[in-house]
Amino acid sequence: METLSNYLLISSILFSLGLFGVVTRRNGVAVLMGVELILNAANLNFLAFARFGGMNMSGQVYALFVIVLAAAEAAVALAIIINIFNNFN
């Protein structure tokens, strides 16, 4: 049975794992993976509240915006990491 609390439990687990990855890792790529987990937890919350709070499209629009933002953030961060690696190597 699908309930809102099940989605929120999975989202909180994803957020906790992402926060743990951001706080404990020193590798840039691992930190980016943690940030992606945090953003996916936010997406899951948007979609769950959109589904159980009414059938409007605002949750899907917000989730799509977060996905685009995450892709741009990952591209810029990886470009910065590669540029730093090339300058110091």
C-alpha positions in Angstrom: 0.0 0.0 0.0 1.4 3.4 -1.0 1.1 6.1 1.6 2.7 9.5 2.0 4.6 8.3 5.0 6.3 5.6 3.0 7.5 8.1 0.5 8.7 10.5 3.2 10.6 7.7 4.9 12.4 6.8 1.7 13.1 10.5 1.1 14.5 11.0 4.6 16.8 8.0 4.1 18.1 9.4 0.8 18.6 12.8 2.4 20.5 11.3 5.3 22.8 9.2 3.1 23.4 12.3 0.9 24.2 14.5 3.9 26.5 11.8 5.3 28.3 11.7 1.9 28.7 15.5 1.7 30.0 15.8 5.3 32.4 12.8 5.4 33.9 12.8 1.9 36.9 14.9 0.8 36.7 13.7 -2.8 34.9 16.2 -5.1 33.1 13.6 -7.1 31.8 11.9 -3.9 30.6 15.2 -2.6 28.7 15.8 -5.8 27.2 12.3 -5.5 26.0 13.3 -2.0 24.5 16.5 -3.3 22.7 14.5 -6.0 21.2 12.2 -3.4 20.0 15.3 -1.4 18.4 16.8 -4.6 16.7 13.4 -5.4 15.3 13.3 -1.9 13.8 16.8 -2.5 12.4 15.6 -5.8 10.8 12.6 -4.1 9.1 15.0 -1.6 7.8 17.2 -4.4 6.3 14.3 -6.3 4.8 12.7 -3.2 3.2 15.9 -2.0 1.9 16.6 -5.5 0.4 13.1 -5.7 -1.2 13.0 -2.3 -2.0 16.7 -1.9 -4.0 16.9 -5.1 -3.4 16.2 -8.8 -1.8 19.4 -9.8 1.3 19.6 -11.9 3.3 21.9 -9.6 5.2 19.1 -8.0 6.3 17.7 -11.4 7.3 21.2 -12.5 9.4 21.7 -9.4 11.0 18.3 -9.7 11.9 19.0 -13.4 13.4 22.3 -12.4 15.5 20.6 -9.7 16.7 18.0 -12.2 17.8 20.7 -14.7 19.5 22.6 -11.8 21.3 19.4 -10.7 22.6 18.7 -14.2 23.9 22.2 -14.6 25.5 22.1 -11.1 27.2 18.8 -11.8 28.5 20.0 -15.2 29.9 23.2 -13.7 31.4 21.5 -10.7 33.1 18.8 -12.8 34.5 21.4 -15.1 36.0 23.3 -12.2 37.5 20.1 -10.8 39.0 19.2 -14.1 40.4 22.7 -14.6 42.0 22.6 -11.1 43.5 19.2 -11.8 45.0 20.4 -15.1 46.4 23.5 -13.5 48.1 21.8 -10.7 49.3 18.7 -12.5 
